[in-house]
Amino acid sequence: MNHSSFLSALHQDFQLADADGITLTLKEVGDCKENAKWQSFSVLFSSPDVLPQATYQLHNPTLGDIEIFLVPIGKYFPDSDELVYESIFNLAADET
């Protein structure tokens, strides 16, 4: 899983495992900063559901099943009342 992987799933829904009908939408994939050793970026999801900061199992048709740590950051997008959740990735070059 890397920056390009998330770009391929931009604006797609992710189903929360073991939760009836909770869906998060991938709204933004931040710019990738990379060098020979690291690739760093963030992703933002939105959902009308309130979720605590935690690690979640998500399913997406493009990326399959993933485990991701999400942090609620509140209402972020001016055109939406949905809550926004952020995950930050710092991947070693050999993981991308």
FIRODO-596678 format. One record per atom (N, C-alpha, C): residue number from 1; atom name; x, y, z. Coordinates in steps of 0.1 Angstrom, whole numbers, plus 2048, in hexadecimal, padded with zeros to 3 digits. Each point is the difference from the previous one (the first is absolute). Last residue first. Example, Ala and Ser with C-alpha at 12.3 -4.5 7.8 and 13.67 -1.06 7.14 Angstrom:
<pts>
PT   resi   name     u     v     w
PT      2      N   880   7EA   847
PT      2     CA   809   80B   800
PT      2      C   7F8   80B   808
PT      1      N   803   7C7   7FF
PT      1     CA   7F7   80C   800
PT      1      C   809   80C   800
</pts>
This chain:
<pts>
PT   resi   name     u     v     w
PT     96      N   849   806   7FB
PT     96     CA   7F7   806   7F7
PT     96      C   800   7F9   7F2
PT     95      N   81B   7F6   829
PT     95     CA   7F2   7FC   802
PT     95      C   7F7   806   7F5
PT     94      N   82F   809   804
PT     94     CA   7FF   7F2   7FC
PT     94      C   7F2   7FB   802
PT     93      N   80C   82D   80D
PT     93     CA   801   7FE   7F2
PT     93      C   7FE   7F2   7FB
PT     92      N   7EA   810   82E
PT     92     CA   80E   7FE   7FC
PT     92      C   7FF   7FD   7F1
PT     91      N   7DA   81D   818
PT     91     CA   803   7F3   7FB
PT     91      C   80F   7FF   7FC
PT     90      N   7D8   81C   81A
PT     90     CA   80E   802   7FF
PT     90      C   805   7F3   7FC
PT     89      N   7CC   819   804
PT     89     CA   809   7F5   7FD
PT     89      C   80E   805   7FE
PT     88      N   7CD   80E   818
PT     88     CA   80D   804   7FB
PT     88      C   809   7F4   7FE
PT     87      N   7C8   80E   805
PT     87     CA   80A   7F6   802
PT     87      C   80D   805   7F9
PT     86      N   7CB   815   811
PT     86     CA   80D   800   7FA
PT     86      C   809   7F4   804
PT     85      N   7C8   813   7FD
PT     85     CA   80A   7F8   807
PT     85      C   80D   800   7F8
PT     84      N   7CD   81E   805
PT     84     CA   80C   7FC   7F9
PT     84      C   80A   7F9   809
PT     83      N   7C7   80B   7FD
PT     83     CA   80C   800   807
PT     83      C   80C   7FB   7F8
PT     82      N   7D3   819   7EB
PT     82     CA   805   7F3   805
PT     82      C   80D   802   808
PT     81      N   7E3   821   7E8
PT     81     CA   7FF   7FF   80F
PT     81      C   806   7F3   805
PT     80      N   80B   81F   7D1
PT     80     CA   7FB   7F4   806
PT     80      C   7FF   801   810
PT     79      N   815   820   7DF
PT     79     CA   7F3   7FC   7F9
PT     79      C   7FA   7F3   807
PT     78      N   82A   813   80F
PT     78     CA   7F6   80A   801
PT     78      C   7F2   7FC   7FA
PT     77      N   827   7E0   816
PT     77     CA   7FC   805   7F3
PT     77      C   7F4   809   801
PT     76      N   812   7ED   828
PT     76     CA   80B   805   7F8
PT     76      C   7FD   806   7F3
PT     75      N   7F0   7ED   835
PT     75     CA   7FA   804   7F3
PT     75      C   80B   808   7F9
PT     74      N   813   7DE   823
PT     74     CA   7F5   809   800
PT     74      C   7FA   803   7F2
PT     73      N   824   7E1   80E
PT     73     CA   805   80D   800
PT     73      C   7F5   80B   7FF
PT     72      N   80D   7C8   80E
PT     72     CA   7F6   809   7FD
PT     72      C   806   80F   800
PT     71      N   81A   7D2   7F5
PT     71     CA   7FF   80A   80A
PT     71      C   7F5   80A   7FC
PT     70      N   813   7C9   7F4
PT     70     CA   7F9   80D   7FC
PT     70      C   7FE   809   80C
PT     69      N   81D   7D2   7EB
PT     69     CA   7FE   808   80C
PT     69      C   7FA   80D   7FC
PT     68      N   7FD   7CE   7E6
PT     68     CA   805   80E   800
PT     68      C   7FC   807   80D
PT     67      N   801   7D0   7DE
PT     67     CA   7FF   804   80E
PT     67      C   807   80E   801
PT     66      N   7E6   7E2   7D5
PT     66     CA   80C   807   806
PT     66      C   7FD   803   80F
PT     65      N   7ED   7E3   7D0
PT     65     CA   800   802   80E
PT     65      C   80C   807   806
PT     64      N   7F4   809   7CD
PT     64     CA   7FD   7F4   808
PT     64      C   7FF   803   80F
PT     63      N   806   81F   7D8
PT     63     CA   80B   7FD   809
PT     63      C   7FF   7F3   808
PT     62      N   7DD   80F   7E1
PT     62     CA   80D   802   7F9
PT     62      C   80C   7FB   808
PT     61      N   7D2   7FF   811
PT     61     CA   802   7F7   7F5
PT     61      C   80D   801   7F8
PT     60      N   7FB   807   836
PT     60     CA   7FD   808   7F4
PT     60      C   802   7F7   7F4
PT     59      N   7FD   7FF   83B
PT     59     CA   800   7F9   7F3
PT     59      C   7FC   80A   7F5
PT     58      N   817   800   836
PT     58     CA   7F7   806   7F6
PT     58      C   801   7F7   7F3
PT     57      N   80C   803   839
PT     57     CA   801   7F7   7F4
PT     57      C   7F6   806   7F6
PT     56      N   81A   81C   829
PT     56     CA   7F4   7FA   7FA
PT     56      C   803   7F7   7F4
PT     55      N   814   81D   830
PT     55     CA   804   7F8   7F4
PT     55      C   7F4   7F9   7FB
PT     54      N   7FC   830   81B
PT     54     CA   803   7F1   802
PT     54      C   805   7FB   7F3
PT     53      N   7E4   82C   818
PT     53     CA   80D   7FD   7FB
PT     53      C   804   7F2   803
PT     52      N   7CC   809   7FC
PT     52     CA   80B   804   809
PT     52      C   80E   7FE   7F9
PT     51      N   7CF   80C   7E8
PT     51     CA   809   7F5   803
PT     51      C   80B   805   809
PT     50      N   7CD   80E   7E8
PT     50     CA   80A   804   80A
PT     50      C   808   7F3   804
PT     49      N   7E4   80B   7D0
PT     49     CA   801   7F9   80D
PT     49      C   80B   805   808
PT     48      N   7F6   80E   7D3
PT     48     CA   7F7   806   809
PT     48      C   800   7F9   80E
PT     47      N   82B   805   7DE
PT     47     CA   7F5   7F7   803
PT     47      C   7F6   808   809
PT     46      N   834   801   7E1
PT     46     CA   7F4   807   806
PT     46      C   7F5   7F6   803
PT     45      N   83B   803   7F9
PT     45     CA   7F3   7F9   7FD
PT     45      C   7F5   809   806
PT     44      N   837   806   7F0
PT     44     CA   7F4   805   807
PT     44      C   7F4   7F8   7FC
PT     43      N   83A   7FB   800
PT     43     CA   7F4   7FE   7FA
PT     43      C   7F5   805   809
PT     42      N   839   808   7F8
PT     42     CA   7F5   7FE   808
PT     42      C   7F4   7FD   7F7
PT     41      N   83A   7F9   7FD
PT     41     CA   7F3   807   7FB
PT     41      C   7F5   7FD   80A
PT     40      N   839   7F3   7F3
PT     40     CA   7F7   805   80A
PT     40      C   7F4   807   7F9
PT     39      N   82E   7DE   7F8
PT     39     CA   7F5   806   7F9
PT     39      C   7F6   804   80B
PT     38      N   839   7F3   7FF
PT     38     CA   7F3   802   805
PT     38      C   7F6   805   7F6
PT     37      N   831   7F8   7F8
PT     37     CA   7FD   7F7   80B
PT     37      C   7F1   7FF   804
PT     36      N   814   81C   7DD
PT     36     CA   805   7F3   7FD
PT     36      C   7FC   7F6   80B
PT     35      N   7DF   828   7FD
PT     35     CA   80F   800   7FD
PT     35      C   804   7F2   7FE
PT     34      N   7CE   820   803
PT     34     CA   809   7F4   800
PT     34      C   80E   803   7FD
PT     33      N   7C9   811   808
PT     33     CA   80E   805   802
PT     33      C   808   7F3   801
PT     32      N   7CC   80C   7EC
PT     32     CA   80A   7F6   805
PT     32      C   80E   807   801
PT     31      N   7CB   814   805
PT     31     CA   80C   7FF   7F8
PT     31      C   80A   7F7   806
PT     30      N   7CE   7F6   80D
PT     30     CA   809   80B   801
PT     30      C   80C   7FE   7F6
PT     29      N   7CD   7F0   7FD
PT     29     CA   80D   7F9   802
PT     29      C   80A   80B   7FF
PT     28      N   7C7   7FD   80A
PT     28     CA   80C   807   7FC
PT     28      C   80D   7F7   803
PT     27      N   7D1   7F1   806
PT     27     CA   7FE   80D   7FA
PT     27      C   80D   807   7FB
PT     26      N   7E8   7CE   80D
PT     26     CA   80D   806   7FE
PT     26      C   7FF   80D   7F9
PT     25      N   7D9   7E8   81F
PT     25     CA   804   804   7F2
PT     25      C   80E   806   800
PT     24      N   7E2   7DC   822
PT     24     CA   808   80C   7FF
PT     24      C   804   802   7F1
PT     23      N   7D8   7E3   81E
PT     23     CA   808   802   7F5
PT     23      C   808   80D   801
PT     22      N   7DE   7D9   81C
PT     22     CA   808   80C   801
PT     22      C   80A   801   7F4
PT     21      N   7DD   7DC   80A
PT     21     CA   7FE   80C   7F7
PT     21      C   808   80C   802
PT     20      N   803   7DB   824
PT     20     CA   7F4   800   7F7
PT     20      C   7FF   80E   7F8
PT     19      N   82C   7E7   813
PT     19     CA   7F7   80B   804
PT     19      C   7F5   801   7F6
PT     18      N   829   7E2   7FE
PT     18     CA   7F9   7FE   80D
PT     18      C   7F7   80B   805
PT     17      N   822   810   7DC
PT     17     CA   7FE   7F2   804
PT     17      C   7F8   7FF   80D
PT     16      N   7FE   829   7DD
PT     16     CA   806   7FD   80C
PT     16      C   7FC   7F1   804
PT     15      N   805   817   7CE
PT     15     CA   7F7   7FB   80A
PT     15      C   807   7FC   80C
PT     14      N   808   825   7D7
PT     14     CA   806   7F6   808
PT     14      C   7F7   7FB   80A
PT     13      N   7FD   81E   7CE
PT     13     CA   7FC   7FD   80D
PT     13      C   808   7F4   806
PT     12      N   811   827   7DB
PT     12     CA   7F9   7F3   801
PT     12      C   7FC   7FE   80F
PT     11      N   81B   825   7EC
PT     11     CA   7F1   802   800
PT     11      C   7F8   7F3   800
PT     10      N   833   7F7   7F7
PT     10     CA   7FA   80E   803
PT     10      C   7F2   801   7FD
PT      9      N   822   7DB   7F9
PT      9     CA   7F3   7FE   807
PT      9      C   7FA   80D   805
PT      8      N   82B   7FD   7E9
PT      8     CA   7F7   7F8   7F8
PT      8      C   7F2   7FD   806
PT      7      N   822   817   818
PT      7     CA   7FC   808   7F5
PT      7      C   7F6   7F9   7F7
PT      6      N   816   7E8   823
PT      6     CA   7F5   809   804
PT      6      C   7FB   809   7F6
PT      5      N   825   7E6   7F5
PT      5     CA   7F5   7F7   803
PT      5      C   7F4   808   805
PT      4      N   829   816   7F9
PT      4     CA   7F9   7FD   7F3
PT      4      C   7F4   7F7   802
PT      3      N   81C   809   825
PT      3     CA   7F9   80C   7FC
PT      3      C   7F8   7FE   7F3
PT      2      N   80A   7D3   81A
PT      2     CA   808   80C   7FF
PT      2      C   7F7   80C   7FB
PT      1      N   802   7C7   80F
PT      1     CA   7F8   80C   800
PT      1      C   809   80C   800
</pts>
